[in-house]
């Protein structure tokens, strides 16, 4: 526990002394407030906007899950520049603990952010299953993004580029909200597509259960691949 406490304290210092990272910590709160108060006001003035609440909520969940990934990946890129990754094998903190702590922390922050986007604004009809399961599934994309950014980017500049590409890829499945064509399921190669479908169900149904299970399996598979890639390239 002492080792974890040291890692947490170090990450907190890094976030609060870097304005960009601190902004990523505050951004989910600002976005939730906009969803809670700004979007309903817009919908009252322009009623057709209400028909897009599900896709807007899915967009917000995907975006908010990326904020913790941004923070963690940039902290880890700093550690990469300082050569910390190369000396992990001789440090008292094991590589499994080091990476596992970051994966769990990023996932937890992303789940909380996505849950706030689903539950607080009250934009869409949803029951407890949607309110709990969907944020969990959205949150799994964040550690995957973090590990891929750190694996492929050599510095923060490249990190921004990789992060933009990954975020764009995660947004592509939102196109499925705008068509009923069976071809939209081709977007299922990106796991978050199945999370979007589960969110759109709005309640616990057989399709919701199927979408959730498929999303969970696909997300965990990609996360496992991302972890192995990170270990191979970094440690």
C-alpha positions as CSV (number, residue, x, y, z in Angstrom):
1,X,0.0,0.0,0.0
2,X,2.9,2.4,0.7
3,X,4.2,1.9,-2.8
4,X,0.7,2.8,-4.2
5,X,0.5,5.8,-2.0
6,X,3.8,7.1,-3.3
7,X,2.7,6.6,-6.9
8,X,-0.6,8.4,-6.2
9,X,1.1,11.3,-4.4
10,X,3.6,11.7,-7.3
11,X,0.8,11.7,-9.9
12,X,-1.2,14.3,-7.9
13,X,1.8,16.6,-7.8
14,X,2.3,16.2,-11.6
15,X,-1.4,17.0,-12.3
16,X,-1.5,20.1,-10.1
17,X,1.7,21.6,-11.3
18,X,0.9,21.2,-15.0
19,X,-1.9,23.5,-16.2
20,X,-2.8,21.3,-19.1
21,X,-3.2,18.2,-17.0
22,X,-5.2,20.1,-14.4
23,X,-7.4,21.3,-17.2
24,X,-8.1,17.7,-18.1
25,X,-9.1,17.0,-14.5
26,X,-11.6,19.9,-14.4
27,X,-12.9,19.4,-18.0
28,X,-15.4,16.6,-17.1
29,X,-17.0,18.8,-14.5
30,X,-17.5,21.6,-17.0
31,X,-18.8,19.2,-19.6
32,X,-21.4,17.7,-17.2
33,X,-22.6,21.2,-16.2
34,X,-23.1,22.0,-19.9
35,X,-25.0,18.8,-20.4
36,X,-27.1,19.4,-17.3
37,X,-28.0,23.0,-17.9
38,X,-26.8,24.2,-21.3
39,X,-28.2,21.4,-23.5
40,X,-31.7,21.3,-22.1
41,X,-31.9,25.1,-22.5
42,X,-30.8,24.7,-26.1
43,X,-33.3,21.9,-26.6
44,X,-36.2,24.1,-25.3
45,X,-35.3,26.7,-27.9
46,X,-34.7,24.2,-30.7
47,X,-36.8,21.1,-30.1
48,X,-35.2,18.9,-32.8
49,X,-32.0,18.9,-30.7
50,X,-33.8,16.6,-28.2
51,X,-33.9,13.9,-30.7
52,X,-30.1,13.8,-30.6
53,X,-29.7,13.5,-26.9
54,X,-28.6,9.8,-27.0
55,X,-25.8,10.5,-29.6
56,X,-24.8,13.6,-27.7
57,X,-24.6,11.6,-24.4
58,X,-22.5,8.9,-26.2
59,X,-20.2,11.5,-27.6
60,X,-19.8,13.1,-24.1
61,X,-19.1,9.7,-22.5
62,X,-16.4,8.9,-25.1
63,X,-14.9,12.3,-24.8
64,X,-14.9,12.3,-21.0
65,X,-13.3,8.9,-20.9
66,X,-10.4,10.4,-22.9
67,X,-9.5,13.1,-20.3
68,X,-8.0,10.7,-17.7
69,X,-6.2,8.9,-20.6
70,X,-4.7,12.3,-21.6
71,X,-3.5,12.9,-18.0
72,X,-2.0,9.4,-17.5
73,X,-0.4,9.1,-20.9
74,X,1.3,12.5,-20.5
75,X,2.6,11.7,-17.0
76,X,3.9,8.4,-18.4
77,X,5.5,10.1,-21.4
78,X,7.4,12.4,-19.0
79,X,8.6,9.3,-17.1
80,X,9.6,7.8,-20.5
81,X,11.7,10.9,-21.3
82,X,13.3,10.7,-17.9
83,X,14.3,7.0,-18.5
84,X,12.1,5.7,-15.7
85,X,10.7,3.0,-18.0
86,X,14.2,1.5,-18.6
87,X,15.0,1.2,-14.9
88,X,11.6,-0.3,-13.9
89,X,13.2,-3.8,-13.6
90,X,15.5,-2.7,-10.8
91,X,13.0,-0.5,-8.9
92,X,11.2,-1.7,-5.8
93,X,7.9,-1.2,-7.7
94,X,7.2,-4.1,-10.0
95,X,6.2,-3.4,-13.6
96,X,2.9,-5.2,-13.1
97,X,2.1,-3.0,-10.1
98,X,3.2,0.1,-11.9
99,X,1.1,-0.5,-15.0
100,X,-1.8,-2.1,-13.1
101,X,-2.1,0.9,-10.8
102,X,-2.3,3.3,-13.8
103,X,-4.8,1.1,-15.6
104,X,-7.1,0.8,-12.6
105,X,-6.8,4.5,-11.8
106,X,-7.5,5.7,-15.4
107,X,-10.4,3.3,-15.7
108,X,-11.9,4.4,-12.4
109,X,-11.7,8.1,-13.3
110,X,-13.2,7.4,-16.7
111,X,-16.0,5.3,-15.3
112,X,-16.9,8.1,-12.8
113,X,-16.8,10.7,-15.6
114,X,-19.0,8.6,-17.9
115,X,-21.4,7.9,-15.1
116,X,-21.8,11.6,-14.4
117,X,-22.5,12.2,-18.1
118,X,-25.2,9.5,-18.1
119,X,-26.8,10.0,-14.8
120,X,-26.6,13.7,-13.9
121,X,-28.0,15.5,-17.0
122,X,-31.2,13.4,-17.2
123,X,-31.2,13.8,-21.0
124,X,-32.1,10.2,-21.8
125,X,-34.4,7.6,-20.4
126,X,-32.3,4.9,-18.6
127,X,-32.6,2.6,-15.7
128,X,-30.1,1.5,-13.1
129,X,-28.6,-1.1,-15.4
130,X,-27.8,1.5,-18.1
131,X,-26.6,4.0,-15.5
132,X,-24.1,1.5,-14.0
133,X,-23.1,-0.8,-16.9
134,X,-22.6,1.7,-19.7
135,X,-20.2,3.9,-17.8
136,X,-18.2,0.9,-16.8
137,X,-17.9,-0.1,-20.5
138,X,-17.0,3.4,-21.6
139,X,-14.3,3.5,-18.9
140,X,-12.5,0.5,-20.3
141,X,-11.5,2.5,-23.4
142,X,-9.3,4.9,-21.3
143,X,-6.6,2.5,-20.1
144,X,-6.4,1.1,-23.6
145,X,-5.8,4.6,-25.0
146,X,-3.2,5.4,-22.4
147,X,-1.2,2.3,-23.1
148,X,-1.3,2.7,-26.8
149,X,-0.3,6.4,-26.6
150,X,2.7,5.6,-24.4
151,X,3.7,2.7,-26.5
152,X,3.8,4.5,-29.9
153,X,4.6,8.1,-28.9
154,X,8.2,9.2,-28.3
155,X,7.3,12.5,-26.7
156,X,4.3,14.7,-25.8
157,X,4.1,16.2,-29.2
158,X,3.7,12.7,-30.8
159,X,1.5,11.8,-27.9
160,X,-1.0,14.5,-28.8
161,X,-1.1,13.2,-32.4
162,X,-1.6,9.6,-31.3
163,X,-4.3,10.6,-28.9
164,X,-6.1,12.6,-31.5
165,X,-6.1,9.6,-33.9
166,X,-7.3,7.2,-31.2
167,X,-10.1,9.6,-30.1
168,X,-11.2,10.1,-33.7
169,X,-11.3,6.3,-34.1
170,X,-13.5,6.0,-31.0
171,X,-15.9,8.7,-32.3
172,X,-16.4,6.9,-35.7
173,X,-19.0,4.4,-34.2
174,X,-21.3,7.4,-33.4
175,X,-22.2,7.3,-37.1
176,X,-24.3,4.2,-36.3
177,X,-26.8,6.5,-34.6
178,X,-27.7,8.0,-37.9
179,X,-28.6,4.9,-39.9
180,X,-30.6,1.7,-39.5
181,X,-28.7,-0.1,-42.3
182,X,-27.3,-3.5,-41.4
183,X,-24.0,-2.2,-42.7
184,X,-23.6,-0.1,-39.6
185,X,-22.5,-3.2,-37.8
186,X,-19.3,-3.0,-39.7
187,X,-18.4,-0.3,-37.2
188,X,-18.4,-3.1,-34.6
189,X,-14.7,-3.6,-35.3
190,X,-14.3,-0.7,-32.9
191,X,-15.4,-2.0,-29.5
192,X,-17.0,1.2,-28.3
193,X,-19.7,0.8,-31.0
194,X,-21.3,-1.9,-28.9
195,X,-21.3,0.4,-25.9
196,X,-23.1,3.0,-27.9
197,X,-25.7,0.5,-28.9
198,X,-26.2,-0.5,-25.2
199,X,-26.6,3.1,-24.3
200,X,-29.1,3.7,-27.0
201,X,-31.3,0.8,-25.7
202,X,-31.9,2.8,-22.5
203,X,-33.1,-0.1,-20.5
204,X,-32.2,-3.7,-19.6
205,X,-33.4,-5.7,-22.6
206,X,-32.1,-8.8,-24.3
207,X,-30.3,-6.7,-27.0
208,X,-28.8,-4.5,-24.1
209,X,-27.4,-7.6,-22.5
210,X,-25.9,-8.9,-25.8
211,X,-24.4,-5.5,-26.7
212,X,-22.9,-5.2,-23.2
213,X,-21.3,-8.6,-23.2
214,X,-19.9,-8.2,-26.7
215,X,-18.6,-4.7,-25.7
216,X,-17.0,-6.1,-22.5
217,X,-15.3,-9.0,-24.3
218,X,-14.0,-6.8,-27.1
219,X,-12.8,-4.1,-24.8
220,X,-10.9,-6.5,-22.6
221,X,-9.4,-8.2,-25.6
222,X,-8.1,-4.9,-26.9
223,X,-6.9,-3.9,-23.4
224,X,-5.0,-7.2,-23.1
225,X,-3.3,-6.6,-26.5
226,X,-2.5,-3.0,-25.6
227,X,-0.9,-4.2,-22.3
228,X,1.2,-6.8,-24.0
229,X,2.3,-4.3,-26.6
230,X,3.2,-1.8,-23.8
231,X,5.2,-4.4,-21.9
232,X,7.0,-5.5,-25.1
233,X,7.9,-2.0,-26.3
234,X,8.5,-0.2,-22.9
235,X,9.7,-2.8,-20.4
